Amino acid sequence: MTAKRLGFFTRLLDKAAPRQRYLLAAEQIIHAEAQGFDTAWVAQHHFHEDEGGLPAPLVFLAHVAARTRHIRLGTGVITLPMELALRVAEDTSVLDLLAEGRLEVGLGSGGTPSSFPPFGLLSDERAAAYADNLAILRSAWRNETLSDGGNRLYPPAPQLARRVWQATFSVDGAARAGTAGDGLMLSRTQPRPADSLDLPLDEIQNPIIDAYLDALPAGATPRILGSRTAFVTDNPQQARQLAEAGLRRQAENARANGQPLAGDRLDDFIAAFDVHLGSAEQVLASLQRDSTLSRVTDLAFQVHSIDPPHSYILRSIELIARQVAPALGWIRQRPATELTPPRTDPLPEDIR
């Protein structure tokens, strides 16, 4: 088994006001670094605070970079069609410089369809806009001239062209990422075909990995990030109680958007959204049934759509680092600097 990097992923969805959300997410990343995590990833979402609480990931990561030393900081993802590509190039170059080379740049074309019009686009135009903006971004990073006046990116950042990750649901998207020599980002879950609602996630994602590897240039090193929902607690029943509200809310949103789901019980939602929860032993056994994870180079864990209280997220980070990730091929590169005892927080009143 190849040693893997371990990542923490957040959509910044703590049940709090915006400033508090950002402070809590920063604390979670700092805690992940203390537990030895190699990477931290943040998602970008515009307007819809119940889907993601962060429209400006590079601004947030600059704040986190000033409070961390080792953990690599990534975007998962910047929705590139909605951005001015040259500004992304400039902001990433400055951030990587200040973060001492710790930035990873994950990019994607997707996003909530209703978020596109304020940026002058329709959702069905996103693929073309993504391709155009990615070409501009690469050109800027490669230090090519950007106009007849001889303008070039400052500060220069040719290293970032080697740290691009592309997120995709499709075989074709994976082939494009592979051809470019970029990293591949796999989602924590994917919608199933209406006639195969019980299709395992690895049966969907293994062909995506195959296409990526087949398209990689000779000699290129694969970079494959597998994101998964994993919520680990000391009390398995507690994990289920905390999961009920978040997963039911996700099911309601999925059905409202036309996604078919089978069943209406918590276990149905756990299966439909590829959730791994419970004790460390239960989560590990569940993850080990996912054959995709034996092929990835990077593991990234998030608690969405459970989105439990902050203290439970911190404890889940600890348990993943100590009891789950090592059995999946992760080798800690630095000792944990914050070995806290198990928490004994009482159940919140709303789930008693």
C-alpha positions in Angstrom: 0.0 0.0 0.0 1.4 3.4 -1.0 1.6 6.0 1.8 -1.1 8.6 1.5 -1.4 12.2 2.5 -4.3 13.0 5.0 -6.5 16.0 4.5 -9.3 17.8 6.4 -12.0 19.3 4.2 -14.5 21.9 5.3 -17.4 23.8 3.7 -17.5 26.1 6.6 -21.1 25.2 7.7 -20.9 25.5 11.5 -24.3 26.8 12.8 -23.1 30.3 13.6 -22.8 33.8 12.3 -20.3 34.3 9.4 -17.4 35.6 11.5 -17.8 32.8 14.0 -18.0 30.2 11.1 -14.6 31.4 9.9 -13.0 31.4 13.3 -14.3 27.9 14.0 -13.1 26.5 10.7 -9.7 28.1 11.2 -9.5 26.4 14.6 -10.5 23.1 13.1 -7.6 23.4 10.5 -5.2 24.4 13.2 -6.3 21.3 15.2 -5.9 19.1 12.2 -2.3 20.4 11.8 -1.6 19.6 15.4 -2.9 16.1 14.8 -0.5 15.6 11.9 -2.8 16.2 9.0 -0.9 17.0 5.8 -3.5 19.1 4.0 -6.6 21.2 4.6 -9.2 22.0 1.9 -11.9 24.6 1.8 -14.8 24.9 -0.7 -16.1 28.0 -2.4 -19.8 28.8 -2.6 -21.5 32.0 -3.6 -24.7 33.4 -2.0 -26.2 30.1 -0.6 -24.9 29.9 3.0 -26.6 26.6 3.6 -24.5 24.9 0.9 -21.2 26.5 1.8 -20.2 29.5 3.9 -17.2 30.8 2.0 -17.3 32.9 -1.2 -13.6 34.0 -0.9 -11.4 30.9 -0.2 -8.1 32.6 -0.9 -8.8 35.4 1.6 -9.7 32.8 4.2 -6.6 30.7 3.5 -4.4 33.7 3.9 -5.7 34.1 7.4 -5.2 30.4 8.1 -1.7 30.5 6.6 -0.6 33.1 9.1 -1.7 30.8 12.0 -0.2 27.6 10.7 3.3 26.3 9.9 3.2 23.0 8.1 -0.2 22.0 6.8 -0.7 22.5 3.1 -3.7 24.7 2.2 -6.0 23.9 -0.8 -9.1 25.1 -2.5 -11.6 22.4 -3.1 -12.6 24.1 -5.3 -12.5 27.6 -6.8 -15.5 27.7 -9.2 -13.4 29.1 -12.0 -16.1 30.1 -14.5 -17.3 32.8 -12.1 -13.8 34.3 -11.6 -11.6 36.7 -13.4 -8.7 34.4 -14.2 -5.9 37.0 -14.0 -7.1 38.0 -10.5 -7.0 34.3 -9.4 -3.5 34.1 -10.8 -2.4 37.2 -8.8 -4.1 36.2 -5.6 -2.8 32.7 -5.7 0.7 33.8 -6.4 0.7 36.2 -3.4 -0.9 33.7 -1.1 1.6 30.9 -2.0 4.5 33.4 -1.4 3.2 34.3 2.0 2.3 30.7 2.9 5.9 29.7 2.0 4.8 27.4 -0.9 1.9 25.6 0.9 -0.9 26.3 -1.6 -2.7 23.7 -3.6 -5.1 25.0 -6.2 -8.3 22.9 -6.8 -10.5 24.1 -9.6 -14.0 23.2 -10.8 -16.6 24.3 -13.3 -19.7 23.5 -11.1 -21.8 25.4 -8.7 -25.4 26.1 -7.9 -27.0 27.0 -11.2 -28.7 30.1 -9.8 -25.3 31.5 -8.8 -24.1 32.0 -12.3 -26.3 34.9 -13.6 -24.9 37.5 -11.1 -21.5 36.8 -12.7 -22.8 37.4 -16.2 -23.1 33.6 -17.1 -25.7 30.9 -17.5 -25.0 27.6 -16.0 -24.9 25.9 -19.4 -22.1 28.2 -20.4 -19.8 27.1 -17.5 -17.8 24.5 -19.4 -16.6 26.9 -22.1 -15.9 29.6 -19.5 -14.0 27.1 -17.4 -11.8 26.1 -20.3 -11.1 29.7 -21.3 -10.2 30.8 -17.7 -8.0 27.8 -17.1 -6.0 28.6 -20.2 -5.5 32.2 -19.0 -4.5 31.0 -15.5 -1.9 28.6 -16.9 -0.5 31.2 -19.2 -0.1 33.7 -16.3 1.5 31.1 -14.1 3.9 30.1 -16.9 5.2 33.7 -17.0 4.0 34.2 -20.5 3.3 37.8 -21.7 -0.3 38.8 -21.1 -0.6 41.6 -23.6 1.3 43.5 -26.3 2.6 45.7 -23.5 4.8 42.9 -22.2 2.8 42.4 -19.0 3.7 39.4 -16.9 2.4 38.0 -13.6 3.9 39.5 -10.5 5.0 38.0 -8.3 5.9 35.1 -10.6 4.5 31.7 -9.7 5.5 29.0 -12.1 5.3 26.5 -9.3 1.5 26.8 -9.1 1.1 25.3 -12.6 2.3 22.0 -11.1 -0.2 22.2 -8.2 -3.5 22.2 -10.1 -6.2 19.8 -9.2 -9.4 19.4 -11.2 -12.6 18.2 -9.7 -14.9 16.1 -11.9 -17.8 13.6 -11.8 -17.0 12.2 -15.2 -14.7 10.0 -17.2 -14.2 12.7 -19.8 -13.2 15.3 -17.1 -10.8 12.8 -15.6 -9.1 12.3 -19.0 -8.7 16.1 -19.4 -7.1 16.4 -16.0 -4.8 13.5 -16.7 -3.8 14.8 -20.1 -2.8 18.1 -18.5 -0.8 16.3 -15.8 -3.0 17.8 -13.1 -4.3 16.2 -9.9 -7.8 14.5 -9.9 -10.3 15.4 -7.2 -13.0 12.9 -6.5 -16.2 13.9 -4.7 -17.4 12.5 -1.4 -20.6 11.3 -3.1 -22.2 11.3 -6.6 -25.8 11.0 -7.8 -26.7 7.6 -9.0 -28.6 6.7 -12.2 -32.4 6.5 -11.5 -32.3 2.8 -12.4 -29.3 2.0 -10.1 -29.8 3.9 -6.9 -27.9 1.3 -4.9 -24.8 1.4 -7.2 -21.7 1.5 -5.0 -19.6 4.7 -5.2 -16.4 2.8 -6.1 -18.1 1.4 -9.2 -18.7 5.0 -10.3 -15.3 6.4 -9.4 -12.9 3.6 -10.3 -13.6 4.1 -14.1 -12.9 7.8 -13.5 -9.5 6.9 -12.0 -8.8 4.5 -14.9 -9.4 7.3 -17.4 -7.2 9.7 -15.5 -4.3 7.2 -15.2 -4.6 6.3 -18.9 -4.4 9.9 -19.9 -1.4 10.9 -17.7 1.7 11.7 -19.7 4.6 9.2 -19.4 6.5 9.8 -16.2 3.9 12.0 -14.6 3.2 11.3 -11.0 -0.5 10.6 -10.3 -2.2 12.8 -7.8 -5.7 11.5 -6.8 -7.6 13.0 -3.9 -10.5 11.0 -2.6 -12.9 13.1 -0.4 -15.2 11.2 1.9 -17.7 12.0 4.7 -16.4 10.5 7.9 -17.7 11.4 11.3 -16.0 9.5 14.1 -17.2 9.6 17.7 -16.6 7.8 21.0 -20.3 6.9 21.1 -21.7 5.3 17.9 -25.3 6.1 18.9 -24.4 9.7 19.4 -23.0 9.8 15.8 -26.4 8.6 14.5 -28.3 11.1 16.6 -26.1 14.0 15.3 -26.4 12.7 11.7 -30.2 12.6 11.6 -30.9 16.3 11.0 -28.1 17.0 8.6 -28.7 14.0 6.3 -32.4 14.5 6.3 -31.9 18.1 5.3 -29.6 16.9 2.5 -32.2 14.4 1.3 -34.9 17.1 1.2 -32.6 19.4 -0.9 -31.7 16.5 -3.2 -35.3 15.6 -3.9 -36.2 19.3 -4.4 -33.5 19.3 -7.1 -34.9 16.3 -8.8 -32.4 13.7 -7.5 -34.2 10.4 -6.8 -33.5 8.7 -3.4 -34.6 5.3 -2.2 -36.2 5.2 1.3 -36.7 7.7 4.1 -34.8 6.2 7.0 -31.5 7.4 8.4 -29.8 4.3 7.1 -31.2 5.0 3.6 -29.6 8.5 3.7 -26.3 7.1 5.0 -26.2 4.7 2.0 -27.4 7.3 -0.6 -24.8 9.9 0.4 -21.9 7.6 1.1 -21.6 8.5 4.7 -19.1 6.8 7.1 -20.0 7.3 10.8 -19.8 5.8 14.2 -16.8 4.6 16.2 -13.4 4.5 14.8 -13.7 0.7 14.2 -17.1 1.1 12.4 -15.8 4.0 10.2 -12.7 2.1 9.3 -14.6 -1.0 8.4 -16.9 1.0 6.2 -14.1 2.9 4.5 -12.3 -0.4 3.8 -15.2 -1.6 1.7 -14.6 1.4 -0.7 -12.0 0.0 -3.2 -11.5 3.5 -4.6 -9.6 4.5 -1.5 -6.8 2.0 -2.0 -6.0 3.8 -5.3 -5.9 7.4 -4.1 -2.8 9.3 -3.1 -4.6 11.7 -0.9 -7.5 11.1 1.6 -9.6 14.1 2.6 -12.3 13.8 5.3 -15.2 16.1 5.9 -18.2 16.0 8.2 -20.7 17.5 5.7 -23.7 16.9 5.5 -23.8 15.9 9.2 -22.2 19.2 10.3 -22.1 18.4 14.0 -21.2 20.9 16.7 -17.6 22.2 16.7 -16.4 20.1 19.6 -17.4 16.9 17.9 -15.6 18.0 14.7 -12.4 18.4 16.7 -12.8 15.0 18.3 -13.5 13.4 15.0 -10.3 14.9 13.6 -8.4 13.4 16.5 -9.9 9.9 16.1 -9.3 9.9 12.3 -5.6 10.8 12.8 -5.1 8.3 15.6 -7.3 5.3 14.8 -8.6 5.5 11.2 -6.2 7.0 8.7 -3.1 4.9 9.7 -5.0 1.7 8.8 -5.8 3.2 5.4 -2.1 3.8 4.4 -1.4 7.2 6.0 1.9 7.6 7.8 2.2 10.5 10.2 5.1 12.7 9.1 5.1 14.9 12.3 4.1 13.9 15.8 0.8 15.2 17.2 1.4 18.4 19.2 -1.9 18.4 21.0 -2.8 15.1 22.5 -6.1 15.9 24.3 -8.1 13.3 26.3 -11.4 12.0 25.0 -14.2 14.5 25.4 -17.1 13.8 27.6 -19.4 16.6 26.4 -23.0 16.0 27.1 -25.4 15.5 24.2 -26.8 18.8 23.0 -30.3 19.4 24.3 -31.8 19.2 20.8 -30.7 15.5 20.3 -31.3 14.1 23.8 
